[in-house]
Amino acid sequence: MNGSRIMVCFAPMEGITGYIFRNTYNSFFEGIDTFYTPFIPTSQKDKLPAKYKRDIAPENNAGISLIPQLLSKDPVRTAHTAVKICSGYGYGEIDLNCGCPSGTVTANGRGAAMLSDPDSLDAFFETLFMELDRISAEGVKVPDISVKTRIGMSFVSEAEDIIKIYNRYPISTLIIHPRLKDEYYGGNVHMDIFSQMYEESIHPVIYNGDINRAEDYNRIVRDYPDLKAVMIGRGLLKDPALAERIKGIRRKEDYSHRLKEYIRALCDGYYQVYRDERNTLFKMKEMWSFLADNTKDPEKTLRSIRRADSLGEYKATVNRIFEFEIFSVNMGIL
Ligand SMILES: Cc1cc2nc3c(=O)[nH]c(=O)nc-3n(C[C@H](O)[C@H](O)[C@H](O)COP(=O)(O)O)c2cc1C
């Protein structure tokens, strides 16, 4: 056993970690303490479209500890949507996305673009917490608010102002992905800046970024022992048993067999909901862009998966991949 006292969270990933994924993942693998939903954009009249209602509905998340994430630049709308989700669905915490680097999100001033101007960021949180206080004073239960953030837009020096702003407000947890918006998901994480923010934050901190092996987790919890949790995204998609390896959970079943069954169940789960081969194939090809990473020849694996243009072909390709045990190199060790 190693640093299992620090929780492991599954990162929110838009288009990937929705409820079908979460349920399938959870029935094959252990070790995740909390999942986050992919971002839910707030909308006019604070109404949640059906797709998002389905994703957070308690009956679609039985046995799963879940925190919904909102994406918005409008503080009043954020407060109202957060309260609705809290009272309507029973969630005690809502996470705010201050880190999405995608052009369609930042063009509207949302996600990482929230970090572009410290005064606007400050004003956002001031209005948000004033509105939550006002609602709370009326006797309505309001949720805790956590924030998932990057360290800035273009320059690491921006982090200095950003952490001061977060420290001014009663944020319940600060999740830090130590990259700039301009860096998307590439290049090295800025651990020096993370260290400064970790030291300076008055809020509990969750670390997020580039945890691909149990050793990565061990290094982080050794260097930052006061972390509340470590959040993992791509590493868990590439190696779904990563949280088990981190926590020293040993399962009797053969890993390769479990992985194959998980991939099959995911495909079936999407097909049952979409009733459509193209959408199901699209989802599974996206999943393989991560899974392939732990095969002997990732490029070759991906090429063969991408060539499939029917579910039948796709399934035959997956069978071939497992027949040749190309996952065993890195992962047949549980
Ligand atoms: C395809 C994709 C979708 C993502 N969607 C979200 C999202 O909805 N909300 C969010 O806060 N972060 C999102 N992220 C960022 C991840 O939550 C995480 O911060 C990032 O992948 C870095 O962590 P990792 O190195 O463990 O993957 C997304 C990342 C990817 C690659």
The ligand as an SDF file (V2000), in Angstrom:
LIG
                    3D

 31 33  0  0  0  0  0  0  0  0999 V2000
  -11.0810   15.6300  -24.3460 C   0  0  0  0  0  0  0  0  0  0  0  0
  -10.9770   16.4420  -23.0970 C   0  0  0  0  0  0  0  0  0  0  0  0
  -12.1210   16.9890  -22.5310 C   0  0  0  0  0  0  0  0  0  0  0  0
  -12.0300   17.7650  -21.3570 C   0  0  0  0  0  0  0  0  0  0  0  0
  -13.1660   18.2890  -20.8010 N   0  0  0  0  0  0  0  0  0  0  0  0
  -13.0870   19.0090  -19.6340 C   0  0  0  0  0  0  0  0  0  0  0  0
  -14.2500   19.5150  -18.9770 C   0  0  0  0  0  0  0  0  0  0  0  0
  -15.3900   19.2920  -19.4010 O   0  0  0  0  0  0  0  0  0  0  0  0
  -14.0690   20.2330  -17.8330 N   0  0  0  0  0  0  0  0  0  0  0  0
  -12.8240   20.4690  -17.3010 C   0  0  0  0  0  0  0  0  0  0  0  0
  -12.7100   21.1270  -16.2620 O   0  0  0  0  0  0  0  0  0  0  0  0
  -11.7200   19.9740  -17.8890 N   0  0  0  0  0  0  0  0  0  0  0  0
  -11.8160   19.2510  -19.0190 C   0  0  0  0  0  0  0  0  0  0  0  0
  -10.6860   18.7150  -19.5660 N   0  0  0  0  0  0  0  0  0  0  0  0
   -9.4130   18.8320  -18.8400 C   0  0  0  0  0  0  0  0  0  0  0  0
   -9.2150   17.6350  -17.9080 C   0  0  0  0  0  0  0  0  0  0  0  0
  -10.1990   17.6290  -16.8960 O   0  0  0  0  0  0  0  0  0  0  0  0
   -7.8130   17.6990  -17.2460 C   0  0  0  0  0  0  0  0  0  0  0  0
   -7.6950   18.9300  -16.5830 O   0  0  0  0  0  0  0  0  0  0  0  0
   -6.6940   17.5780  -18.2620 C   0  0  0  0  0  0  0  0  0  0  0  0
   -6.9150   16.4920  -19.1450 O   0  0  0  0  0  0  0  0  0  0  0  0
   -5.3440   17.4040  -17.5540 C   0  0  0  0  0  0  0  0  0  0  0  0
   -5.3510   16.2850  -16.7020 O   0  0  0  0  0  0  0  0  0  0  0  0
   -4.7040   14.8650  -17.1640 P   0  0  0  0  0  0  0  0  0  0  0  0
   -3.2890   15.1700  -17.5750 O   0  0  0  0  0  0  0  0  0  0  0  0
   -4.8120   13.9870  -15.9710 O   0  0  0  0  0  0  0  0  0  0  0  0
   -5.5000   14.3980  -18.3480 O   0  0  0  0  0  0  0  0  0  0  0  0
  -10.7580   17.9790  -20.7430 C   0  0  0  0  0  0  0  0  0  0  0  0
   -9.6140   17.4050  -21.3190 C   0  0  0  0  0  0  0  0  0  0  0  0
   -9.7060   16.6540  -22.4750 C   0  0  0  0  0  0  0  0  0  0  0  0
   -8.4420   16.0590  -23.0510 C   0  0  0  0  0  0  0  0  0  0  0  0
  1  2  1  0
  2  3  1  0
  2 30  2  0
  3  4  2  0
  4  5  1  0
  4 28  1  0
  5  6  2  0
  6  7  1  0
  6 13  1  0
  7  8  2  0
  7  9  1  0
  9 10  1  0
 10 11  2  0
 10 12  1  0
 12 13  2  0
 13 14  1  0
 14 15  1  0
 14 28  1  0
 15 16  1  0
 16 17  1  0
 16 18  1  0
 18 19  1  0
 18 20  1  0
 20 21  1  0
 20 22  1  0
 22 23  1  0
 23 24  1  0
 24 25  2  0
 24 26  1  0
 24 27  1  0
 28 29  2  0
 29 30  1  0
 30 31  1  0
M  END
$$$$
